């Protein structure tokens, strides 16, 4: 079976001294995965926030997902090289 870890309902794995992070968007009524956002190249997602009804420049309301990300994170001592926020816009009512 050559399916990826997300097709098997699993989670990402990382090597020694590395973190593996992803965000899985799930339809809570059908329990189906709609999207998987993988963090790679030393990125670690520490927190997420979903902001609804943000009014855009055209007057329409949109929903955004904000992810707090650290680069080259270490557990002991708790450090990372840099931290930043990635922003994703939901489309098609979250699908």
C-alpha positions as CSV (number, residue, x, y, z in Angstrom):
1,X,0.0,0.0,0.0
2,X,1.6,3.2,-1.1
3,X,-0.9,5.6,0.3
4,X,0.3,8.7,2.2
5,X,-0.1,9.0,5.9
6,X,-3.0,11.4,5.5
7,X,-4.9,8.9,3.3
8,X,-4.6,6.3,6.0
9,X,-6.1,8.6,8.7
10,X,-2.7,8.7,10.5
11,X,-0.4,11.6,11.4
12,X,2.9,12.8,10.1
13,X,6.1,11.4,11.4
14,X,9.5,13.2,11.8
15,X,13.1,12.1,12.2
16,X,15.1,12.3,15.4
17,X,15.2,15.8,17.0
18,X,12.5,17.1,14.5
19,X,8.8,17.9,14.8
20,X,6.1,16.9,12.3
21,X,3.0,19.1,12.1
22,X,-0.1,19.2,10.1
23,X,-3.6,20.8,10.2
24,X,-6.5,18.5,9.1
25,X,-9.7,20.2,8.1
26,X,-12.6,17.8,8.8
27,X,-16.3,17.9,8.0
28,X,-17.7,17.2,11.5
29,X,-21.0,15.8,10.1
30,X,-19.5,13.3,7.7
31,X,-16.2,12.8,9.4
32,X,-14.4,13.3,6.1
33,X,-11.1,15.0,5.7
34,X,-11.5,18.0,3.4
35,X,-8.0,19.2,3.4
36,X,-4.6,18.5,5.0
37,X,-2.0,21.3,5.4
38,X,1.5,19.8,6.0
39,X,4.3,21.8,7.6
40,X,7.7,20.9,6.2
41,X,11.3,22.1,6.1
42,X,11.6,22.6,9.9
43,X,8.2,24.3,10.4
44,X,6.2,23.4,13.5
45,X,2.6,24.5,14.1
46,X,2.0,25.4,17.7
47,X,-1.5,27.0,17.6
48,X,-4.4,27.7,15.3
49,X,-7.3,30.2,15.3
50,X,-10.3,30.4,13.0
51,X,-11.7,33.9,12.4
52,X,-15.2,34.0,10.9
53,X,-17.0,36.9,9.2
54,X,-14.0,39.0,8.3
55,X,-15.2,41.7,6.0
56,X,-13.1,41.9,2.9
57,X,-12.5,44.9,0.6
58,X,-15.5,43.9,-1.6
59,X,-17.8,43.8,1.4
60,X,-18.1,40.0,1.4
61,X,-17.4,38.1,4.6
62,X,-14.7,35.4,4.7
63,X,-13.3,32.9,7.1
64,X,-9.6,32.6,7.8
65,X,-7.4,30.1,9.6
66,X,-4.3,31.5,11.3
67,X,-1.5,29.2,12.3
68,X,1.3,30.1,14.7
69,X,4.4,28.5,13.3
70,X,7.9,28.1,14.7
71,X,10.9,27.4,12.6
72,X,13.6,24.9,13.8
73,X,11.8,24.3,17.1
74,X,13.5,22.4,19.9
75,X,11.8,20.9,23.0
76,X,14.8,21.2,25.4
77,X,15.5,24.0,25.8
78,X,12.3,25.4,24.4
79,X,13.4,27.5,21.5
80,X,12.9,28.2,17.9
81,X,14.8,30.2,15.4
82,X,11.9,32.4,14.4
83,X,8.1,32.5,14.8
84,X,5.5,33.7,12.4
85,X,1.9,33.4,11.4
86,X,0.6,31.7,8.3
87,X,-2.8,32.7,7.0
88,X,-5.2,30.5,5.0
89,X,-8.5,31.5,3.5
90,X,-11.4,29.1,3.5
91,X,-13.1,28.7,0.2
92,X,-16.4,27.1,-0.8
93,X,-17.9,27.3,2.7
94,X,-14.8,25.6,4.2
95,X,-14.5,22.9,1.6
